[in-house]
Amino acid sequence: MGEHGSDSTVFVGKKPTMSYVMACLTLFQNGAVDITLKARGRAISKAVDAAQILTKKFVPDVTVKSIELGTELVKSIDSGTTSDVSSMEIHLSK
Amino acid sequence: MGEHGSDSTVFVGKKPTMSYVMACLTLFQNGAVDITLKARGRAISKAVDAAQILTKKFVPDVTVKSIELGTELVKSIDSGTTSDVSSMEIHLSK
């Protein structure tokens, strides 16, 4: 992922939870100060898991600074219909 | 559920999302000012859905006041083993 400034975003999707934990760990080790975990729909639970594992087990000096909820309009590729999907951003900070 | 003061809690579990939306609506209509949606594990996504549907579609005067993440130790009835499960509280306020 190359060089990072102080702000980075990790999109949480279908990979195992630990993939996102490791992605954040790598970002923090490379100098990131603020990381945002973004997730939609069912991946929201996974983003919370990743945030908890990170802050409770791996980097206790990282805390959950703020959490934002949102709703995104998602268009299905198959049916072409649109539907509302919940989204979440977890802002982690060193 | 009877009478309610200004503070109420709705536990989000395996029922359809709209069950929890309706539970909150009823509480607000009965005079509740603050409602906490609590969820663990995969139900976290559902709690976010319920909060978004409530605040965006049904009661625009209700807002997400704060969100807390946590980790709970859950003991399996079958195996007797314990494991960490992420939890979330969404505080809604009129």
N, CA and C atoms of all chains as a GROMACS GRO file, in nm:
protein
  564
    1MET      N    1   0.083  -0.121   0.000
    1MET     CA    2   0.000   0.000   0.000
    1MET      C    3   0.086   0.126   0.000
    2GLY      N    4   0.218   0.109   0.014
    2GLY     CA    5   0.309   0.224   0.001
    2GLY      C    6   0.309   0.314   0.121
    3GLU      N    7   0.345   0.437   0.098
    3GLU     CA    8   0.361   0.534   0.206
    3GLU      C    9   0.227   0.589   0.253
    4HIS      N   10   0.223   0.624   0.380
    4HIS     CA   11   0.099   0.678   0.436
    4HIS      C   12   0.126   0.802   0.518
    5GLY      N   13   0.035   0.893   0.510
    5GLY     CA   14   0.045   1.011   0.594
    5GLY      C   15  -0.014   0.978   0.728
    6SER      N   16  -0.082   1.073   0.788
    6SER     CA   17  -0.136   1.050   0.920
    6SER      C   18  -0.276   0.991   0.914
    7ASP      N   19  -0.335   0.987   0.795
    7ASP     CA   20  -0.474   0.941   0.784
    7ASP      C   21  -0.487   0.831   0.680
    8SER      N   22  -0.546   0.719   0.722
    8SER     CA   23  -0.561   0.606   0.632
    8SER      C   24  -0.696   0.541   0.652
    9THR      N   25  -0.743   0.477   0.547
    9THR     CA   26  -0.873   0.411   0.555
    9THR      C   27  -0.860   0.264   0.518
   10VAL      N   28  -0.924   0.179   0.596
   10VAL     CA   29  -0.928   0.035   0.568
   10VAL      C   30  -1.074  -0.004   0.545
   11PHE      N   31  -1.102  -0.058   0.427
   11PHE     CA   32  -1.238  -0.100   0.396
   11PHE      C   33  -1.258  -0.245   0.440
   12VAL      N   34  -1.354  -0.267   0.526
   12VAL     CA   35  -1.378  -0.401   0.578
   12VAL      C   36  -1.483  -0.471   0.490
   13GLY      N   37  -1.445  -0.586   0.438
   13GLY     CA   38  -1.537  -0.659   0.350
   13GLY      C   39  -1.544  -0.806   0.385
   14LYS      N   40  -1.516  -0.892   0.288
   14LYS     CA   41  -1.541  -1.035   0.307
   14LYS      C   42  -1.422  -1.117   0.357
   15LYS      N   43  -1.307  -1.055   0.371
   15LYS     CA   44  -1.191  -1.130   0.421
   15LYS      C   45  -1.209  -1.163   0.570
   16PRO      N   46  -1.127  -1.255   0.622
   16PRO     CA   47  -1.135  -1.284   0.767
   16PRO      C   48  -1.101  -1.159   0.848
   17THR      N   49  -1.160  -1.150   0.966
   17THR     CA   50  -1.140  -1.034   1.054
   17THR      C   51  -0.992  -1.001   1.073
   18MET      N   52  -0.909  -1.105   1.092
   18MET     CA   53  -0.768  -1.081   1.121
   18MET      C   54  -0.694  -1.012   1.006
   19SER      N   55  -0.745  -1.026   0.883
   19SER     CA   56  -0.683  -0.955   0.770
   19SER      C   57  -0.689  -0.805   0.793
   20TYR      N   58  -0.801  -0.758   0.846
   20TYR     CA   59  -0.819  -0.614   0.867
   20TYR      C   60  -0.742  -0.567   0.990
   21VAL      N   61  -0.732  -0.657   1.091
   21VAL     CA   62  -0.651  -0.625   1.209
   21VAL      C   63  -0.506  -0.606   1.165
   22MET      N   64  -0.457  -0.700   1.082
   22MET     CA   65  -0.318  -0.692   1.036
   22MET      C   66  -0.296  -0.569   0.948
   23ALA      N   67  -0.393  -0.537   0.863
   23ALA     CA   68  -0.382  -0.419   0.777
   23ALA      C   69  -0.364  -0.293   0.862
   24CYS      N   70  -0.443  -0.283   0.968
   24CYS     CA   71  -0.433  -0.166   1.057
   24CYS      C   72  -0.299  -0.164   1.131
   25LEU      N   73  -0.257  -0.282   1.180
   25LEU     CA   74  -0.129  -0.292   1.251
   25LEU      C   75  -0.016  -0.242   1.162
   26THR      N   76  -0.019  -0.287   1.035
   26THR     CA   77   0.085  -0.246   0.939
   26THR      C   78   0.084  -0.095   0.918
   27LEU      N   79  -0.036  -0.040   0.904
   27LEU     CA   80  -0.048   0.105   0.884
   27LEU      C   81   0.007   0.182   1.005
   28PHE      N   82  -0.029   0.136   1.125
   28PHE     CA   83   0.020   0.204   1.246
   28PHE      C   84   0.173   0.194   1.254
   29GLN      N   85   0.227   0.075   1.219
   29GLN     CA   86   0.372   0.056   1.224
   29GLN      C   87   0.443   0.143   1.121
   30ASN      N   88   0.373   0.174   1.012
   30ASN     CA   89   0.431   0.260   0.908
   30ASN      C   90   0.408   0.408   0.936
   31GLY      N   91   0.360   0.439   1.055
   31GLY     CA   92   0.351   0.580   1.093
   31GLY      C   93   0.213   0.641   1.093
   32ALA      N   94   0.111   0.562   1.057
   32ALA     CA   95  -0.024   0.618   1.059
   32ALA      C   96  -0.064   0.655   1.202
   33VAL      N   97  -0.133   0.767   1.218
   33VAL     CA   98  -0.178   0.812   1.350
   33VAL      C   99  -0.329   0.791   1.363
   34ASP      N  100  -0.399   0.816   1.253
   34ASP     CA  101  -0.544   0.796   1.250
   34ASP      C  102  -0.580   0.696   1.141
   35ILE      N  103  -0.659   0.598   1.178
   35ILE     CA  104  -0.707   0.501   1.079
   35ILE      C  105  -0.859   0.493   1.088
   36THR      N  106  -0.924   0.493   0.972
   36THR     CA  107  -1.068   0.477   0.967
   36THR      C  108  -1.103   0.339   0.913
   37LEU      N  109  -1.180   0.264   0.992
   37LEU     CA  110  -1.234   0.136   0.945
   37LEU      C  111  -1.372   0.164   0.888
   38LYS      N  112  -1.390   0.132   0.758
   38LYS     CA  113  -1.520   0.155   0.694
   38LYS      C  114  -1.584   0.023   0.659
   39ALA      N  115  -1.715   0.011   0.684
   39ALA     CA  116  -1.785  -0.113   0.651
   39ALA      C  117  -1.930  -0.084   0.616
   40ARG      N  118  -1.987  -0.174   0.540
   40ARG     CA  119  -2.129  -0.163   0.504
   40ARG      C  120  -2.199  -0.294   0.535
   41GLY      N  121  -2.327  -0.285   0.564
   41GLY     CA  122  -2.410  -0.405   0.583
   41GLY      C  123  -2.356  -0.499   0.688
   42ARG      N  124  -2.351  -0.627   0.652
   42ARG     CA  125  -2.310  -0.729   0.750
   42ARG      C  126  -2.165  -0.718   0.791
   43ALA      N  127  -2.084  -0.650   0.710
   43ALA     CA  128  -1.942  -0.636   0.744
   43ALA      C  129  -1.922  -0.543   0.863
   44ILE      N  130  -2.029  -0.471   0.903
   44ILE     CA  131  -2.020  -0.379   1.016
   44ILE      C  132  -1.978  -0.454   1.144
   45SER      N  133  -2.036  -0.571   1.168
   45SER     CA  134  -1.999  -0.650   1.287
   45SER      C  135  -1.850  -0.683   1.284
   46LYS      N  136  -1.801  -0.714   1.163
   46LYS     CA  137  -1.660  -0.751   1.148
   46LYS      C  138  -1.569  -0.632   1.176
   47ALA      N  139  -1.612  -0.513   1.135
   47ALA     CA  140  -1.533  -0.392   1.162
   47ALA      C  141  -1.523  -0.367   1.312
   48VAL      N  142  -1.632  -0.392   1.384
   48VAL     CA  143  -1.632  -0.376   1.530
   48VAL      C  144  -1.538  -0.479   1.592
   49ASP      N  145  -1.547  -0.604   1.545
   49ASP     CA  146  -1.455  -0.708   1.593
   49ASP      C  147  -1.310  -0.664   1.573
   50ALA      N  148  -1.278  -0.619   1.453
   50ALA     CA  149  -1.140  -0.579   1.421
   50ALA      C  150  -1.095  -0.466   1.513
   51ALA      N  151  -1.182  -0.368   1.534
   51ALA     CA  152  -1.148  -0.255   1.622
   51ALA      C  153  -1.123  -0.301   1.764
   52GLN      N  154  -1.205  -0.395   1.812
   52GLN     CA  155  -1.190  -0.444   1.949
   52GLN      C  156  -1.063  -0.527   1.965
   53ILE      N  157  -1.036  -0.614   1.868
   53ILE     CA  158  -0.914  -0.697   1.875
   53ILE      C  159  -0.790  -0.607   1.873
   54LEU      N  160  -0.793  -0.507   1.785
   54LEU     CA  161  -0.681  -0.412   1.775
   54LEU      C  162  -0.655  -0.340   1.906
   55THR      N  163  -0.761  -0.279   1.959
   55THR     CA  164  -0.741  -0.192   2.076
   55THR      C  165  -0.725  -0.271   2.206
   56LYS      N  166  -0.786  -0.389   2.215
   56LYS     CA  167  -0.778  -0.466   2.341
   56LYS      C  168  -0.658  -0.560   2.344
   57LYS      N  169  -0.618  -0.611   2.229
   57LYS     CA  170  -0.513  -0.714   2.230
   57LYS      C  171  -0.380  -0.668   2.173
   58PHE      N  172  -0.384  -0.588   2.066
   58PHE     CA  173  -0.258  -0.561   1.996
   58PHE      C  174  -0.195  -0.425   2.027
   59VAL      N  175  -0.272  -0.322   2.020
   59VAL     CA  176  -0.216  -0.187   2.042
   59VAL      C  177  -0.302  -0.109   2.141
   60PRO      N  178  -0.277  -0.132   2.271
   60PRO     CA  179  -0.359  -0.068   2.375
   60PRO      C  180  -0.351   0.085   2.373
   61ASP      N  181  -0.246   0.139   2.305
   61ASP     CA  182  -0.237   0.285   2.299
   61ASP      C  183  -0.324   0.342   2.188
   62VAL      N  184  -0.390   0.254   2.112
   62VAL     CA  185  -0.484   0.300   2.009
   62VAL      C  186  -0.625   0.294   2.069
   63THR      N  187  -0.701   0.401   2.050
   63THR     CA  188  -0.837   0.404   2.103
   63THR      C  189  -0.939   0.437   1.993
   64VAL      N  190  -1.063   0.401   2.019
   64VAL     CA  191  -1.172   0.438   1.929
   64VAL      C  192  -1.207   0.584   1.959
   65LYS      N  193  -1.176   0.671   1.863
   65LYS     CA  194  -1.195   0.814   1.884
   65LYS      C  195  -1.340   0.854   1.861
   66SER      N  196  -1.397   0.803   1.754
   66SER     CA  197  -1.537   0.832   1.724
   66SER      C  198  -1.593   0.730   1.628
   67ILE      N  199  -1.725   0.723   1.624
   67ILE     CA  200  -1.795   0.629   1.535
   67ILE      C  201  -1.906   0.704   1.464
   68GLU      N  202  -1.916   0.683   1.333
   68GLU     CA  203  -2.024   0.746   1.258
   68GLU      C  204  -2.106   0.640   1.186
   69LEU      N  205  -2.238   0.658   1.191
   69LEU     CA  206  -2.326   0.570   1.116
   69LEU      C  207  -2.378   0.645   0.994
   70GLY      N  208  -2.409   0.571   0.889
   70GLY     CA  209  -2.464   0.634   0.770
   70GLY      C  210  -2.550   0.536   0.693
   71THR      N  211  -2.611   0.586   0.587
   71THR     CA  212  -2.689   0.501   0.498
   71THR      C  213  -2.642   0.528   0.356
   72GLU      N  214  -2.611   0.423   0.283
   72GLU     CA  215  -2.567   0.439   0.145
   72GLU      C  216  -2.665   0.370   0.051
   73LEU      N  217  -2.684   0.433  -0.065
   73LEU     CA  218  -2.770   0.375  -0.167
   73LEU      C  219  -2.684   0.282  -0.252
   74VAL      N  220  -2.716   0.153  -0.252
   74VAL     CA  221  -2.637   0.056  -0.326
   74VAL      C  222  -2.721  -0.001  -0.439
   75LYS      N  223  -2.661  -0.006  -0.560
   75LYS     CA  224  -2.731  -0.058  -0.676
   75LYS      C  225  -2.687  -0.202  -0.701
   76SER      N  226  -2.783  -0.292  -0.710
   76SER     CA  227  -2.752  -0.431  -0.737
   76SER      C  228  -2.710  -0.448  -0.882
   77ILE      N  229  -2.599  -0.520  -0.904
   77ILE     CA  230  -2.551  -0.544  -1.041
   77ILE      C  231  -2.648  -0.636  -1.114
   78ASP      N  232  -2.703  -0.734  -1.042
   78ASP     CA  233  -2.790  -0.832  -1.104
   78ASP      C  234  -2.925  -0.772  -1.145
   79SER      N  235  -2.996  -0.716  -1.047
   79SER     CA  236  -3.134  -0.675  -1.073
   79SER      C  237  -3.144  -0.528  -1.116
   80GLY      N  238  -3.039  -0.450  -1.090
   80GLY     CA  239  -3.044  -0.309  -1.126
   80GLY      C  240  -3.122  -0.225  -1.026
   81THR      N  241  -3.178  -0.289  -0.923
   81THR     CA  242  -3.252  -0.215  -0.822
   81THR      C  243  -3.157  -0.152  -0.720
   82THR      N  244  -3.203  -0.045  -0.658
   82THR     CA  245  -3.121   0.019  -0.555
   82THR      C  246  -3.183  -0.007  -0.418
   83SER      N  247  -3.097  -0.014  -0.320
   83SER     CA  248  -3.148  -0.031  -0.183
   83SER      C  249  -3.057   0.040  -0.084
   84ASP      N  250  -3.114   0.074   0.029
   84ASP     CA  251  -3.038   0.140   0.135
   84ASP      C  252  -2.957   0.037   0.212
   85VAL      N  253  -2.832   0.068   0.235
   85VAL     CA  254  -2.746  -0.018   0.316
   85VAL      C  255  -2.681   0.068   0.424
   86SER      N  256  -2.682   0.016   0.547
   86SER     CA  257  -2.620   0.090   0.658
   86SER      C  258  -2.469   0.086   0.642
   87SER      N  259  -2.404   0.195   0.682
   87SER     CA  260  -2.259   0.199   0.679
   87SER      C  261  -2.207   0.249   0.813
   88MET      N  262  -2.079   0.223   0.837
   88MET     CA  263  -2.021   0.263   0.964
   88MET      C  264  -1.875   0.300   0.944
   89GLU      N  265  -1.834   0.405   1.012
   89GLU     CA  266  -1.692   0.442   1.014
   89GLU      C  267  -1.645   0.441   1.158
   90ILE      N  268  -1.539   0.366   1.184
   90ILE     CA  269  -1.479   0.366   1.318
   90ILE      C  270  -1.344   0.437   1.306
   91HIS      N  271  -1.331   0.548   1.375
   91HIS     CA  272  -1.207   0.625   1.370
   91HIS      C  273  -1.117   0.583   1.486
   92LEU      N  274  -1.003   0.526   1.451
   92LEU     CA  275  -0.905   0.482   1.550
   92LEU      C  276  -0.792   0.583   1.556
   93SER      N  277  -0.741   0.606   1.674
   93SER     CA  278  -0.638   0.708   1.688
   93SER      C  279  -0.532   0.667   1.790
   94LYS      N  280  -0.406   0.698   1.757
   94LYS     CA  281  -0.295   0.665   1.846
   94LYS      C  282  -0.273   0.777   1.947
   95MET      N  283  -4.466  -0.406   2.771
   95MET     CA  284  -4.349  -0.362   2.843
   95MET      C  285  -4.384  -0.260   2.951
   96GLY      N  286  -4.509  -0.214   2.952
   96GLY     CA  287  -4.554  -0.128   3.061
   96GLY      C  288  -4.502   0.014   3.054
   97GLU      N  289  -4.494   0.075   3.170
   97GLU     CA  290  -4.453   0.215   3.177
   97GLU      C  291  -4.303   0.231   3.161
   98HIS      N  292  -4.264   0.346   3.108
   98HIS     CA  293  -4.123   0.373   3.087
   98HIS      C  294  -4.086   0.511   3.137
   99GLY      N  295  -3.970   0.519   3.194
   99GLY     CA  296  -3.918   0.649   3.232
   99GLY      C  297  -3.854   0.712   3.110
  100SER      N  298  -3.747   0.786   3.132
  100SER     CA  299  -3.684   0.854   3.021
  100SER      C  300  -3.577   0.767   2.956
  101ASP      N  301  -3.544   0.654   3.019
  101ASP     CA  302  -3.434   0.572   2.968
  101ASP      C  303  -3.480   0.428   2.948
  102SER      N  304  -3.458   0.376   2.828
  102SER     CA  305  -3.501   0.240   2.798
  102SER      C  306  -3.396   0.171   2.714
  103THR      N  307  -3.394   0.039   2.723
  103THR     CA  308  -3.297  -0.039   2.647
  103THR      C  309  -3.368  -0.144   2.563
  104VAL      N  310  -3.326  -0.155   2.438
  104VAL     CA  311  -3.379  -0.256   2.348
  104VAL      C  312  -3.263  -0.348   2.309
  105PHE      N  313  -3.277  -0.478   2.339
  105PHE     CA  314  -3.173  -0.574   2.303
  105PHE      C  315  -3.201  -0.628   2.163
  106VAL      N  316  -3.106  -0.609   2.074
  106VAL     CA  317  -3.122  -0.653   1.936
  106VAL      C  318  -3.066  -0.795   1.923
  107GLY      N  319  -3.151  -0.885   1.875
  107GLY     CA  320  -3.110  -1.025   1.861
  107GLY      C  321  -3.149  -1.082   1.727
  108LYS      N  322  -3.222  -1.194   1.729
  108LYS     CA  323  -3.247  -1.268   1.605
  108LYS      C  324  -3.377  -1.232   1.532
  109LYS      N  325  -3.458  -1.145   1.590
  109LYS     CA  326  -3.582  -1.108   1.521
  109LYS      C  327  -3.552  -1.020   1.400
  110PRO      N  328  -3.650  -1.003   1.310
  110PRO     CA  329  -3.628  -0.914   1.195
  110PRO      C  330  -3.600  -0.771   1.243
  111THR      N  331  -3.524  -0.698   1.164
  111THR     CA  332  -3.485  -0.561   1.199
  111THR      C  333  -3.604  -0.474   1.237
  112MET      N  334  -3.713  -0.488   1.161
  112MET     CA  335  -3.829  -0.402   1.184
  112MET      C  336  -3.892  -0.425   1.323
  113SER      N  337  -3.873  -0.543   1.381
  113SER     CA  338  -3.922  -0.566   1.518
  113SER      C  339  -3.860  -0.467   1.614
  114TYR      N  340  -3.731  -0.442   1.596
  114TYR     CA  341  -3.660  -0.352   1.687
  114TYR      C  342  -3.691  -0.206   1.658
  115VAL      N  343  -3.715  -0.178   1.530
  115VAL     CA  344  -3.758  -0.042   1.492
  115VAL      C  345  -3.892  -0.013   1.559
  116MET      N  346  -3.984  -0.109   1.549
  116MET     CA  347  -4.117  -0.090   1.608
  116MET      C  348  -4.110  -0.080   1.760
  117ALA      N  349  -4.022  -0.160   1.821
  117ALA     CA  350  -4.005  -0.156   1.968
  117ALA      C  351  -3.961  -0.016   2.011
  118CYS      N  352  -3.868   0.042   1.937
  118CYS     CA  353  -3.820   0.178   1.970
  118CYS      C  354  -3.929   0.282   1.947
  119LEU      N  355  -3.999   0.267   1.834
  119LEU     CA  356  -4.108   0.361   1.804
  119LEU      C  357  -4.210   0.363   1.917
  120THR      N  358  -4.246   0.244   1.964
  120THR     CA  359  -4.343   0.231   2.072
  120THR      C  360  -4.292   0.299   2.199
  121LEU      N  361  -4.165   0.276   2.229
  121LEU     CA  362  -4.105   0.337   2.348
  121LEU      C  363  -4.107   0.490   2.339
  122PHE      N  364  -4.069   0.542   2.221
  122PHE     CA  365  -4.069   0.688   2.203
  122PHE      C  366  -4.211   0.742   2.217
  123GLN      N  367  -4.309   0.670   2.159
  123GLN     CA  368  -4.448   0.716   2.167
  123GLN      C  369  -4.501   0.712   2.310
  124ASN      N  370  -4.442   0.622   2.391
  124ASN     CA  371  -4.484   0.614   2.531
  124ASN      C  372  -4.406   0.708   2.622
  125GLY      N  373  -4.329   0.798   2.559
  125GLY     CA  374  -4.266   0.901   2.639
  125GLY      C  375  -4.118   0.885   2.663
  126ALA      N  376  -4.058   0.778   2.609
  126ALA     CA  377  -3.913   0.761   2.628
  126ALA      C  378  -3.839   0.874   2.556
  127VAL      N  379  -3.731   0.923   2.618
  127VAL     CA  380  -3.650   1.030   2.561
  127VAL      C  381  -3.517   0.974   2.511
  128ASP      N  382  -3.465   0.881   2.588
  128ASP     CA  383  -3.340   0.815   2.550
  128ASP      C  384  -3.362   0.664   2.538
  129ILE      N  385  -3.317   0.609   2.427
  129ILE     CA  386  -3.325   0.464   2.409
  129ILE      C  387  -3.186   0.412   2.372
  130THR      N  388  -3.148   0.301   2.435
  130THR     CA  389  -3.022   0.236   2.401
  130THR      C  390  -3.049   0.107   2.327
  131LEU      N  391  -2.992   0.096   2.206
  131LEU     CA  392  -2.997  -0.030   2.132
  131LEU      C  393  -2.871  -0.107   2.166
  132LYS      N  394  -2.887  -0.229   2.220
  132LYS     CA  395  -2.772  -0.311   2.256
  132LYS      C  396  -2.766  -0.433   2.167
  133ALA      N  397  -2.647  -0.467   2.120
  133ALA     CA  398  -2.632  -0.586   2.036
  133ALA      C  399  -2.495  -0.648   2.055
  134ARG      N  400  -2.488  -0.778   2.027
  134ARG     CA  401  -2.360  -0.849   2.032
  134ARG      C  402  -2.338  -0.924   1.902
  135GLY      N  403  -2.210  -0.942   1.867
  135GLY     CA  404  -2.175  -1.025   1.752
  135GLY      C  405  -2.241  -0.979   1.624
  136ARG      N  406  -2.299  -1.074   1.551
  136ARG     CA  407  -2.355  -1.043   1.419
  136ARG      C  408  -2.478  -0.952   1.427
  137ALA      N  409  -2.540  -0.947   1.542
  137ALA     CA  410  -2.659  -0.862   1.557
  137ALA      C  411  -2.622  -0.713   1.555
  138ILE      N  412  -2.492  -0.683   1.564
  138ILE     CA  413  -2.448  -0.544   1.562
  138ILE      C  414  -2.492  -0.474   1.433
  139SER      N  415  -2.476  -0.543   1.319
  139SER     CA  416  -2.518  -0.484   1.191
  139SER      C  417  -2.667  -0.452   1.193
  140LYS      N  418  -2.744  -0.540   1.255
  140LYS     CA  419  -2.889  -0.521   1.262
  140LYS      C  420  -2.926  -0.401   1.348
  141ALA      N  421  -2.851  -0.383   1.456
  141ALA     CA  422  -2.875  -0.268   1.543
  141ALA      C  423  -2.850  -0.137   1.468
  142VAL      N  424  -2.744  -0.136   1.385
  142VAL     CA  425  -2.714  -0.017   1.305
  142VAL      C  426  -2.826   0.007   1.204
  143ASP      N  427  -2.871  -0.101   1.138
  143ASP     CA  428  -2.984  -0.089   1.045
  143ASP      C  429  -3.105  -0.028   1.115
  144ALA      N  430  -3.138  -0.081   1.232
  144ALA     CA  431  -3.255  -0.034   1.306
  144ALA      C  432  -3.241   0.114   1.341
  145ALA      N  433  -3.122   0.153   1.385
  145ALA     CA  434  -3.098   0.293   1.420
  145ALA      C  435  -3.112   0.383   1.299
  146GLN      N  436  -3.062   0.338   1.184
  146GLN     CA  437  -3.069   0.419   1.062
  146GLN      C  438  -3.213   0.432   1.012
  147ILE      N  439  -3.285   0.322   1.012
  147ILE     CA  440  -3.425   0.323   0.967
  147ILE      C  441  -3.507   0.416   1.058
  148LEU      N  442  -3.484   0.405   1.188
  148LEU     CA  443  -3.556   0.488   1.284
  148LEU      C  444  -3.531   0.637   1.261
  149THR      N  445  -3.403   0.673   1.254
  149THR     CA  446  -3.369   0.816   1.248
  149THR      C  447  -3.389   0.875   1.109
  150LYS      N  448  -3.375   0.795   1.003
  150LYS     CA  449  -3.387   0.850   0.868
  150LYS      C  450  -3.530   0.844   0.815
  151LYS      N  451  -3.607   0.744   0.858
  151LYS     CA  452  -3.739   0.725   0.798
  151LYS      C  453  -3.855   0.756   0.891
  152PHE      N  454  -3.841   0.718   1.018
  152PHE     CA  455  -3.958   0.725   1.105
  152PHE      C  456  -3.962   0.846   1.197
  153VAL      N  457  -3.853   0.869   1.267
  153VAL     CA  458  -3.853   0.981   1.362
  153VAL      C  459  -3.729   1.068   1.342
  154PRO      N  460  -3.739   1.163   1.248
  154PRO     CA  461  -3.623   1.247   1.216
  154PRO      C  462  -3.577   1.333   1.333
  155ASP      N  463  -3.664   1.350   1.434
  155ASP     CA  464  -3.622   1.429   1.551
  155ASP      C  465  -3.540   1.346   1.650
  156VAL      N  466  -3.525   1.216   1.620
  156VAL     CA  467  -3.439   1.131   1.703
  156VAL      C  468  -3.301   1.122   1.637
  157THR      N  469  -3.197   1.139   1.716
  157THR     CA  470  -3.061   1.132   1.662
  157THR      C  471  -2.976   1.031   1.740
  158VAL      N  472  -2.870   0.985   1.674
  158VAL     CA  473  -2.773   0.899   1.741
  158VAL      C  474  -2.684   0.989   1.825
  159LYS      N  475  -2.698   0.976   1.957
  159LYS     CA  476  -2.625   1.065   2.048
  159LYS      C  477  -2.481   1.017   2.068
  160SER      N  478  -2.466   0.888   2.088
  160SER     CA  479  -2.332   0.832   2.105
  160SER      C  480  -2.334   0.682   2.080
  161ILE      N  481  -2.218   0.628   2.055
  161ILE     CA  482  -2.203   0.485   2.029
  161ILE      C  483  -2.086   0.433   2.111
  162GLU      N  484  -2.106   0.320   2.175
  162GLU     CA  485  -1.998   0.259   2.252
  162GLU      C  486  -1.973   0.117   2.205
  163LEU      N  487  -1.846   0.083   2.193
  163LEU     CA  488  -1.809  -0.054   2.159
  163LEU      C  489  -1.757  -0.122   2.285
  164GLY      N  490  -1.772  -0.254   2.289
  164GLY     CA  491  -1.720  -0.329   2.402
  164GLY      C  492  -1.690  -0.472   2.364
  165THR      N  493  -1.635  -0.545   2.457
  165THR     CA  494  -1.610  -0.687   2.436
  165THR      C  495  -1.668  -0.762   2.555
  166GLU      N  496  -1.746  -0.865   2.528
  166GLU     CA  497  -1.805  -0.944   2.636
  166GLU      C  498  -1.758  -1.088   2.628
  167LEU      N  499  -1.738  -1.148   2.744
  167LEU     CA  500  -1.697  -1.288   2.751
  167LEU      C  501  -1.825  -1.371   2.751
  168VAL      N  502  -1.841  -1.453   2.648
  168VAL     CA  503  -1.961  -1.534   2.637
  168VAL      C  504  -1.926  -1.682   2.650
  169LYS      N  505  -2.002  -1.753   2.733
  169LYS     CA  506  -1.978  -1.896   2.755
  169LYS      C  507  -2.075  -1.978   2.672
  170SER      N  508  -2.020  -2.068   2.593
  170SER     CA  509  -2.104  -2.155   2.511
  170SER      C  510  -2.174  -2.259   2.597
  171ILE      N  511  -2.305  -2.275   2.576
  171ILE     CA  512  -2.382  -2.373   2.653
  171ILE      C  513  -2.340  -2.514   2.614
  172ASP      N  514  -2.312  -2.533   2.484
  172ASP     CA  515  -2.278  -2.666   2.434
  172ASP      C  516  -2.140  -2.712   2.481
  173SER      N  517  -2.038  -2.634   2.450
  173SER     CA  518  -1.901  -2.680   2.473
  173SER      C  519  -1.845  -2.635   2.608
  174GLY      N  520  -1.909  -2.536   2.670
  174GLY     CA  521  -1.859  -2.487   2.797
  174GLY      C  522  -1.741  -2.393   2.784
  175THR      N  523  -1.694  -2.371   2.661
  175THR     CA  524  -1.581  -2.281   2.640
  175THR      C  525  -1.629  -2.136   2.637
  176THR      N  526  -1.536  -2.046   2.672
  176THR     CA  527  -1.571  -1.904   2.668
  176THR      C  528  -1.500  -1.837   2.551
  177SER      N  529  -1.563  -1.734   2.498
  177SER     CA  530  -1.499  -1.660   2.389
  177SER      C  531  -1.539  -1.514   2.396
  178ASP      N  532  -1.454  -1.430   2.339
  178ASP     CA  533  -1.482  -1.286   2.335
  178ASP      C  534  -1.581  -1.255   2.223
  179VAL      N  535  -1.681  -1.175   2.254
  179VAL     CA  536  -1.776  -1.132   2.153
  179VAL      C  537  -1.786  -0.979   2.159
  180SER      N  538  -1.780  -0.916   2.043
  180SER     CA  539  -1.793  -0.770   2.039
  180SER      C  540  -1.935  -0.729   2.072
  181SER      N  541  -1.948  -0.615   2.138
  181SER     CA  542  -2.081  -0.564   2.169
  181SER      C  543  -2.087  -0.416   2.132
  182MET      N  544  -2.209  -0.367   2.118
  182MET     CA  545  -2.226  -0.228   2.078
  182MET      C  546  -2.350  -0.170   2.144
  183GLU      N  547  -2.338  -0.045   2.186
  183GLU     CA  548  -2.454   0.028   2.237
  183GLU      C  549  -2.472   0.153   2.154
  184ILE      N  550  -2.592   0.168   2.098
  184ILE     CA  551  -2.624   0.290   2.024
  184ILE      C  552  -2.725   0.369   2.107
  185HIS      N  553  -2.684   0.487   2.149
  185HIS     CA  554  -2.771   0.571   2.231
  185HIS      C  555  -2.849   0.668   2.142
  186LEU      N  556  -2.981   0.650   2.141
  186LEU     CA  557  -3.069   0.735   2.061
  186LEU      C  558  -3.136   0.835   2.153
  187SER      N  559  -3.153   0.956   2.103
  187SER     CA  560  -3.209   1.060   2.188
  187SER      C  561  -3.303   1.152   2.110
  188LYS      N  562  -3.412   1.189   2.174
  188LYS     CA  563  -3.509   1.279   2.113
  188LYS      C  564  -3.472   1.423   2.136
   0.00000   0.00000   0.00000
